[in-house]
Amino acid sequence: MNQHYVPRSYLKNFAEQKGKEFFVPVYDKKADRFFNANIKKICSEIDLYTLQEGNPITKDLLTVEKIYANGIEPLYTKAYNILTNHKIHTISLLQRTEMLIGIFQLYVRNPAMLRKSISFHEKEILKGCREARTNGHNSIKYLDEEFSFQEWNEEAIIKFCTNKITQDFKEKHIGGVGEIGDFHQHVIFDVSVITDDSEFITTDNPLIFEDLISDNEYPLQRSKEFTIALNKKVAVKLYHDKTKQLNRIYRHVEPNGSVEIINKEIINRSSRFVIATKEILDKHKIFAAKFLDITSLGLKIDAIRQILSKFPVTRENKDAVEVMRYYLNKHDNERALTDMDVYEMHLKLQDLSRRFISKRVN
């Protein structure tokens, strides 16, 4: 059975309707090609959630698929309708809970998480086998299983553990929706709206997160900031901030430069498929090459000038503005910045970001 890890209820908000069908523009990074896809046939795998015969959960092998289709995916539609209605500024506790489940399911159900887990365990198995052999041991214990080197080689151990991890994903991952939603139950909903001709991009891994304090992939940390594009013109960020009202939806217009920064991170987190037209991706590449991936000092200075001229000074960004203005003035007065100056500026801005987030969440 073809089962979606990015549900059609999400994809259709980026699609063009033709009759009763919905189609999205897709860039396949692996094949390096563009094509249009029916949302029924993209971001899905055969029997991704289908349980095995004899599983300890239920006799109905499609139970997980039915829970998503009938119980969880409708909550995403509720969340979408609230977050894209710019007249709504407050939500109830029940709405908050439903919105969190509807959004966080997109992280928990994605096979990208399963692939990361398998890759991690493969490295750990190879490392454990090397250490065991070096120390003269005849076996290794992993995932509560004992593997004798007389009967098992590394490839067989990895295959066995991969099957076990995959089955655990099928049988247990849905419980992670409640776990991650409960941990992040106090996040702020911050909606970004585009009013110019730029567009948000989405991918086969639509719910992304970043963390300026910790570099691990563990999602249950208050420093994590989750972002998801809801459609081409609206995105939402979920983050912890004790200084903001809990059940208020914050809304703001996102300038073009910030849109492309968000798009860059979304694209970087994609597994294979990027949902966007060639025209939009080409515009993003041009902007990224000019402003986001800059290496020359001149382009960095130009970018700082634009930031200082276009973005208003707020209580949250005033320290960063002072740092940038100091180095811009130094550049203009001395007609140059040394490599050490640029490095120091980068460290100061990075430190300010870390301190801001730490203060906000603790």
C-alpha positions, 0 to 999 in steps of 0.5 A: 500500500502506498503510504504518505510520510508527507500527507496530501493534506499538507502538500495540496496547499502548495499544489495546483488543482486540475479537475479533482487532482492536485499537482506540485512542481518538484525538483529531484536532487538525486536525478537533477531534474524538474517534473510535475507530480500528482500529490498522490504519488510523491513523498510516499513509500510502499508499506511504510507504516504497515505492521508485520503479521504477529506484531504485538499491537494489533491484528489490523496491519493498517492501524497506524495508517488509519490513525494518521488518516482519521485522527492526526491528519485532520488536526493538521488541517485545523492548525492550517486553518487557524494559522493562515487566518490572519484575523485569529490572534488567540487560541484555546488550550485545546486548539494549542494541543491539536495544533501541536499534534497536527504539526509535530506529526510531520517530524515524527512520521518522516522516514528521514528520522528512521534513516538517521537512526539506522545510520547512527546504529550502523556506525556504532555497530562497526565501532563496537565490533572493532573494539571487541575484536581489538580487546580479544572478545568473541562477541558483541552485545547490541540492542539487547542481543548477543552476536557471536563473531563465529556466527555473525559478521558485521554486515549480518549484525547491521542487517538484523539491527536495521530490521529491528529498528525499522519494526520499532519505527513502524510499531512505536514511532506514533507515540513520539507525536505525543511525546514531542508535543508534550515536551514543547507544549509551551512553544510560541506560534510565530507566523511569517507572511509574504506580501511581495513576489517571493515564495516559501519553498517546502520539501519531502522533510517539511518540518525543520529545526535549528539550534544555535546552542546545541549541535545535536539532532535530539528534538526534545530541547527547549533551544530547538526552533521548528519552522514549517512553510504552510503554503507559498506565502505563509510559514510558522516558527515554533520556539520557546520564549517565556517573555511572550504570551502563551496562547497568542499567535504572533504575526509579522510580514517577512522581508524577501531576504529573511524568506530566502534565509528560511528557504535555504535552511528548508532546502538544506534539510530536504532528503531528495524532493524540493517542492518548488518551480525552477523559476523560484529555485533559480531566484533563490540560488541567485540570492543565495550566491549574492548574499547567503554564501558570500565569501568576499569582504565587499559582499559581506559589507554590502549585506550589512549595509542592507540589513542596517538600512532596511531592518528596524532596531528592536530591543531584541536585535539592538546589540547585534545592530551595534556590533554590525555598525561598529565593524561597518564604521571601522571598514568605512574609516579604514577602508578595510577589515582584517580577517581577524576583524571579520572573525571577531564580528562573526564570533560576537554575533554568534555569541549574542544569538546564543545568549538571546536564545538561552535567556529566552528559554531559561 
